[in-house]
């Protein structure tokens, strides 16, 4: 798994992240992710997980993204 963590939101329609350790919960309105530094909450509508690899830590989802919030451990 990658040492560093990156997150990118493209035109509020696609989110990609690296070094994700788990998808803790998901619905079409919220996705909760874990990474080494804590948790990430992605809020929106019509969200769908396109890809998640526990081995590589790669994550991708699409939909209307309203906000991203980081929470430390």
Beta strands, then each sheet from edge to edge (+ up, - down):
strand 1: 7-10
strand 2: 14-17
strand 3: 20-26
strand 4: 30-35
strand 5: 38-52
strand 6: 59-72
sheet 1: 1+ 2- 6+ 5- 4+ 3-
end
